[in-house]
């Protein structure tokens, strides 16, 4: 089972969090994008842009933070963080 944890952080406080599970036979990349899309839809956020630094961080730690630079629209929190909990 694949599980991805998404959380919104503002002023070093957890504002919202959500876990998305996926049991399909899709690739790991597809599961990550589908989970991120589900999180953004649930919280009414635009989908963030994957910058090179974000991709590198995710490859190293299975965790990525999306800051204002990753979003086209303005955000009212410090960052959105996603982390793979289980593969």
Buried (B, 14 or more C-beta within 10 A) or exposed (E): EBBBBBBBBEEEEEBBEBBBEBEEEEEEEEBBBBBBEBBBEEBEBEBBEBBEEBEEBBEEEBEBBBBEEBBEEEBEBBBBBBBBEEE
